Amino acid sequence: MQRFETNLRIPGPTSLPSAVREAGARQMINHRGPEFAAMLARITEGLKPFFGTASDPVLLTCAGTGGLEAAVVNTCSPGDRILAVSIGAFGDRFAKIAAVYGAEVTKLDVEWGRAAEPDLLRGALRAAPAGGYRAVLLTHNETSTAVMNPVGELAAVVRELQPEALILVDGISGVGAVPFEQDAWDLDVVVSGSQKAWMVAPGMVFLALSERAWRATTEARMPRFYLDLAKARESAAAGQTPWTPAVGVLFQLDVALRLMAEEGKAAIFARHAACAAAARAGLEALGFELFADQRYASQTVTAVHLPEDLDWKAFNGEVKRRRVVLAGGQGKLAGRIFRVGHLGTVTLDEILGAIGVIEEALLALGRPVSPGAGVAAAQRAGLDALTAATAVPA
Ligand SMILES: *Cc1c(COP(=O)(O)O)cnc(C)c1O
């Protein structure tokens, strides 16, 4: 970690590699010209391996939430019965979007901190009203609780019981950081956003659609204009976007995807696994209790309980003074947990730096921690995870 730079440990936006930052400073180009068309083609190809799809993702200029809205309004109609599987704040948001546009939403609420397990979903689908559900909404990585759902297994349950239901996935904070196989898992719409695993500023979302989902767009009657994916696909065929995109963000994405291709999927996934293991071990060694069911621990963000006798404001003040930025709890978890983000350009050194600062902050507040224990545990776990992830089978 560079000593005087902020160690931004929130689950997006993430800090940017220098080459990506510099790309954002480039002079504008004509977004209806050949240079843009070539860049859009490179970006489209560069995204596909991380989604695990052979289809071309389409791009929209908006926050991640706009991508979730696009997934719903392009494939569903008012009155459609939708099962929204929620394991946290972002799952709740996805459900709300469907309800706002007139879907008949049934929620499957899972206790925060836990994953949606296949049997639970099986039960909910068996109890479906006659005619079943038009769509099932899933969160891949629930950023508010630091839980990663077993999306492939959940999708298999949907296909077993409701083969024609659309599976819409919020993959915003997971795709790009962990193995993801849209086609093999038969997911219909997968959404991701530039400010999460992609090492790019906020402003663009990417949606990959199955053939089933593209067919659904021709029948879907929810209103849409700016977020019309069929229009986006039509423009993309001509090397453009329907409306002026965030060109500066796309310059960054073009460079980031080149860096990601150079590093390679396996190395990127191993780095995330190592940083996640280090964050968990380091925080535990400092006396914090992990919030998430560890069988489904997120690889991109870690959450821990805030002890009742530790004041968040005082603790976070000590942390911030040392240039580490943590994320607090969202929604009903505000004041009850804090989170450490480890996605995008994150390195093991940055996690060790953050753990060291958290330890200093605890010591400054007079709490009993043994100096060095957090960093040592984090380093050991991080290196072990890296070795395990990169081990070549004999
Ligand atoms: C960040 C995030 C979002 C929302 O993204 P915005 O860009 O803030 O709208 C949605 N879902 C998940 C899982 C996220 O991590």
The ligand as an ORCA input file, in Angstrom:
! r2SCAN-3c Opt
* xyz 0 1
  C     -23.547     -1.947     -5.065
  C     -24.654     -2.898     -5.247
  C     -25.881     -2.524     -5.824
  C     -26.251     -1.123     -6.161
  O     -25.390     -0.433     -6.925
  P     -25.599      1.148     -7.108
  O     -24.593      1.462     -8.140
  O     -25.313      1.777     -5.770
  O     -26.990      1.369     -7.532
  C     -26.830     -3.507     -6.011
  N     -26.621     -4.773     -5.649
  C     -25.475     -5.158     -5.069
  C     -25.307     -6.581     -4.683
  C     -24.455     -4.238     -4.854
  O     -23.326     -4.614     -4.256
*
